[in-house]
Amino acid sequence: MFSLTSTGRMLDLQEPVVMGIINCTPDSFYSGSRVQQTEQGLLFAEEQVRQGARVLDLGGQSTRPGSTRITAKEERDRVIPLLSAIRQKHPALFLSVDTFYAEVAQAAIDAGADMINDISAGTIDPSIRQVAAHSGLPYVLMHMRGTPQDMKSHTTYEHVTRDVVQFLQREIDACRQAGIDQLVLDPGIGFAKKVDQNFQLLRELNELNTLSLPILIGVSRKSMIYKTLDVDPMLALNGTTALHMFALMQGAHLLRVHDVRAAWETIRLFNQLQS
C-alpha cells in the first residue's frame, strides 16, 4: 500500500484521504474556496482540518479554462505567507503547494510544504522537476495539454483514457530519470477534456492502477457536473459526492475537494462498504 513522506511527516494512503483546496486567489471558479488574507486563510484551514482534511493544497493562481496567468512573484506573494502560518499552527499537517513555477515550489518548500502539485507535469516550467528531485518530496504529475489559457483547443484524442495513461507513463519515466522518487498521478479531469471525455476517463479510471502509483482525483464542483445537471458550481455538491464515490470504487487514493466534510463522509461510507 502507498504512503508519502516528507521531512518528519508521513501521509498513509492505506485508506483514501481528503485533500482540502485553499485558493489564495480572487478569481478561482468556485468562490467558496477563495481566501484573500492570511488570517482568513488560517481560519479556513483550521475548519478544513476539523472536518477531516489530511492534506491542504494551497494555490495562488486560477487554472480554470481561459484564466489569466499571473507571475511567479505574484503567486508566491499570495501563497507563502498563508502556507507559513498554517505550518506554524499545524506542524504535523501534510501541506501541498499547487503551482507550475519552480520559484514558487522552492519558496513553498522553504516555508514547510510537503508536496508539489503541478498541473503542467513540468511542461510550463521544466526546472520545477529539478526542485522536486532535489527536495525529495512527493510530486503530483497531472495530465494536461497546452495551458489553462488555451487547453480548450486541445481536446482531440484517439482514445482519451489510453492517451492519458501513455502520457503519464512517459512522464513517470522522465521524472524517474530526473531523480524524483515519490510520484502521485492525476488524470487531469477538466483539463483539455470535454464533458464526455471527462466521464469516459472517470469511468475507466481503474486503468491508471496499472501504473502502480497513488491516484489523485479532482472533480469537485467541476463543469462536467454542473453542465450535466444544468446548475451552477454552487449547486454541484451532490453531484460531486456521487462522482467521489465512483472514483473511490475505481481506486482513487486522494480526493482533492472544496467540501471536506462531505468527502470525508463519503470515504467513511466507502470504507464501510469495503469492510
Protein Blocks (a to p, Z undefined) as FASTA:
>chain_A
ZZdddehiacdfkbccdddddddbfkbfblklpcfbfklmmmmmmmmmmnopabdcddfb
dfbehiacddfklmmmmmmmmmmmmmmmmmmbccddddfbfklmmmmmmnopabdcdfkn
ommmmmlmmmmmmnopacdddddehjfklmmmmmccfblmlmmmmmmmmmmmmmmmnopa
bdcddehgoiapafklmmmmmmmmmmmmmnopacdddfehpaklmmmnopafklmmmmmm
mmmmmmmmnopabdcdfblmlmmmmmmmmmmmmZZ
